[in-house]
Amino acid sequence: MKIDTILSKYEPKSENLIQILHDIQDHTEGNYLKEEDLEKVADYLKIPKSRVNGVVEFYSMFSKKPRGKYVIRLCKSPPCFVKGAFNMLDELKSQLEIDVNETTKDGLFTIETTSCLGVCDEAPVMSINNKIYGKLDSAKIKKIIENYRKGKSEI
Amino acid sequence: MNKMVKITIDGKTIDAEEGANLLQVARDNGFDIPGLCYYDKVSPTGACRLCLVKIKEQKGLIPSCTVKVSEGLNVTAFDEELEDVRRTIVELLISEHKLGCMTCDTASECALEDLAYRYNVTVDNLPFPVKTKYESIDDSSPVLAYDPNKCIVCGRCVKACYEIQGKGIIDFIGRGIETKIAPDLGVDWKNSACDGCGECIQACPVGALFEIPSVGKARKWEVEKIETICPYCGVGCRIEVEKKDNEIVRINGVDDGPANNGRLCVKGRFGYEYEMSNKRLRTPLIKENGKFREASWDEALTLTARKFSEIKKNYGGNSIAGLSSARCTNEENYIFQKFMRAVIGTNNVDHCARLCHASTVAGLARAFGSGAMTNSIRELEFADCILVTGSNTTETHPVIATYIKNAVLNHGAKLIVADPRKIDLVKYATLWLRQKNGTDVAWLNGIMNVILNENLHDKEFIKNRTEGFDEFRMVVENYTPERVEKITGVPKEKIIEAARIYGTAKNASIVFSMGITQHTTGTDNVLSTANLALLTGNVGKLYSGVNPLRGQNNVQGACDLGALPNVYSGYQKVTDPDIKKKFEEKWKVALDDKVGLSVVEMMNEAHKGNVKAMYIMGENPMVSDPNLNHVEEALKNLDFLVVQDIFLTETAQLADVVFPAYSSFEKSGTFTNTERRIQLLNPVLKAPEGAKEDWEIVQELALKMGYEMQYNNQSDIMEEIADVTPIYGGIHFYRLGKDGLQWPCKDENDPGTLFLHKGKFSRGLGHFSPVDYIPPAELPDKEYPYILSTGRILYHYHTGTMSRKVSVLNEYEPGPYAEISPELAAKLNLKDGEEVRITSRRGAIVTKARITARVAPDSVFIPFHFAEAAANRLTNDALDPIAKIPELKVAACKVEKM
């Protein structure tokens, strides 16, 4: 979708900033926010570029660099930590052969870490784009990744 | 003022204004509540939590900077718990702060340092881990650097940049311990839109933001601080100069400066290096066989006096002409015109206001009776509608632009910009009218046509306060939006919308500058702006008026004090026999009653050989005047040319005698800013040995020529000015203080005038002038197909004599260029930065192309500051018939790729 089409869905009020940014990022190949788009957002909302940037830089869901089609976010808050989140992180890294904040060569996956996703009873938890996967272990992660490679988000 | 209420702080009852800021009230009453993020010039932030207080019947600890005073507040400002919390906050800040105090230029004026001392916090007694991982400093900007390791993330700079300067270049990025500030989309400072005004540095309570040119020059306690007035533009910002050993270390805006309220621009804050330049003139020079040699004062003065006397004797006083200076003081301008009139015996005295606002003086005098800004600068912030036309305010009057931005961003005012270029203010505008160059009368008439048709005019005001309405109406009726669209290229809908915005505003202010005045129809343009204000009753009241922005620091004063060929000081006509008699009695000499020559006329007469000698004080016509090739020939044709200046300018190089003068950092005297405010200078630095003050040089010359002139100082001169100049009647040095006085100020008890024409115009009734559109003198044709206009830029000033000797300003803008539209560039197959030859009927220059959509497709814009590719080699010296101002804003040119 074109940026102008996205912007036209929203009133030019600064309180719409975060929604607009999500909408643009979701519709941008590479799952990120381009500089020229951020400039257009600032112009449209009549707010300084620096303010748009401040919001983008504050929230870890936003990225200014291209990312994989699937952004994996592993929770590292205490309950997940206790339940072995960091082992899961090692698992992800070795299966995908990338480090945190890197993207696989085929452009499919990016690994990020995040704070609490709000489903601590499922710990350890990760999200892929907007879908949550809980009670993770090595086998489950392997299966999820395989399925995504085949284009399926179900386990 | 709001009603007064009673509150209690730590048991003490205090009377305070309802709604006032609690922290400010507490501090004003002697309660030294700490705080780092509170900055009285911006909205409260409540981030640092140091100003926490307890308020009875309210829960928890409350940041007092976010509390508005109301009746009966019972506040605890100090107890053990609060002080413990405060100490902890200071400890946390210190644990994150790079303690580089030994080399910090802010040391001893650092708010965090003061708090650490107050709460006895040192790095070895911290109960927290100390941050030791440092980030790199961003020192990519020419003027300022940011050290995130010293940043306390109070947000004062962020708010100063947006709420005060209206720019919003910086904001926070990151989270938690990694939070810092960053410009634009997180680029290096150098690549951001930051223009280096340094408001953020002035707002920074610690040493996180600092001036690069000041690093290592002096510890804070070594400097002496002296307040004076900025040497650059007509805003007249009050500055505080920090100096050590006769060198300027740093310049700050004075917080209660009447025009600037602490604000400055990049030139005001960082443009002082020229002052210490080794190119300053230190001794008089006499030209012999085409070369300068050093001479004694006595020899140079005697030679000049002898030459002037000979020429006067042989050809008459009118064969000599003088250019006074918009950069010298009021007193010096008065003495200069007195010298020309009383000693030389001619009214041939003018100065470069001729080239910028002669049409303003003529037009507004005709419409209102007084040719100056009707309102004060700071009123702009509170106008409901501002119409800016022919003024790239952001670059030419940067501090005034901040008030316009404040009006839009902080108070919701509507801004209309009418300008052929997409200037910075367009970003803030509700409406932008892009008229074709030189069609201003047409679109202004179009707006007034709509106002009349839609019945938005102020009938009461027109009936009681004006004359000439019917004749005016007949002309305006011909300017339908449809016809105006054809002439100006502005869509009729925009004309109608502009009329509705301006016509319905409660108070509306018109701001204009040289885009309006520098035309053969300059006076007509000015009259049209006056018509618009009269039509809607938007003049003679607070926040509403017609406001020409004057260019140089004392161009208003130079006009006020009679450095003009038709008037003595205070705009008293040389042709009026009573006035002439008054000055003859005061000056004890017979005076000429004929109007003298204006700037361009002087050059023409010199060219013809009728003007034999010229005396030029602090002006540089070899860069500033139109049709420079002609000017050069004219000056070379003189028998005798005397120039006095602080540098050997392009003009001084042609002189027979050169006198070295003082700069404005070195002398006393007064400047009058664009809002008619007379402000006192303070000598900050010692002048180079061998130089003299301008007035002293003129006085010594007068004495050598046998005219009795005996002033001891500039204050003496002002006494005489007050005596003979009604609008300056109440101006005396001892009355000026920090705020100065705004003319008209008739006598000792007159507090001065904030805005003009209240209740009655200076001339009685406001005068409507019927004005028809006349096209510019030179329009594009086959041979010269593009429109050329010239103007100023932020980083340089006038002919560059001062600003181009400042390395940081040169870093921003090192040399000449021409703005060329992407359309024209494509046509010429031109890339950004490539060289182009631009030719007009009068000359040609070669310069670099800057490809930008700021200019209209068929237009070229060239800044005039750069002598090596002087825009004025191209400009047209066709004159406005009334004001004699040349048409610097429209010429036809051709552009070729080199």
Interface residues (C-beta under 8 A of the other chain):
Chain A: E35 L38 E39 I47 P48 K49 S50 R51 V52 N53 G54 E57 F58 K64
Chain B: V158 Y162 K167 G168 I169 I170 D171 F172 I173 G174 R175 A182 P183 D184 L185 G186 A193
